[in-house]
Amino acid sequence: ETRKGECVYKQKTNHTADCVEFCPVPNYEKYCAVGTYQLDESIQKRVGDLYLFEVTEDDENLNVNQLQIEHENTKAILDMKWNHYNTTKPFLATACSEGELALWSIQNSSLDKISVG
């Protein structure tokens, strides 16, 4: 039994967790994205990762499943937001440290970067 204010899940990330967003789009509310940010002092570069989790609940337990960690296509993530207006397909926008805005979509329980332009 969980008491009020008790932490029910912890996970270590590769870098400092900077932003967390649950998807608000109906039928996708179980998805949680986490962006990280860190200054790698050895190379004087900001680095980061984008995590995707699936969070579900049964009668007695909260179940958290890490679905993906994206570090090849990301920079240090400063902020992220899910779209609130398209109710058929969720999109995640990330703002990165090198001035990049990236759009991601959920395909088969993973995030795919959308090419823009």
Protein Blocks (a to p, Z undefined) as FASTA:
>chain_A
ZZehiafbdcddfbdcfbdcddfbghilmpccdddddddfklopacdddddddddddfkb
ccdddfbdcfklpccdfbdcddfkbmkbccdddddfkopacddddeehiacdddeZZ
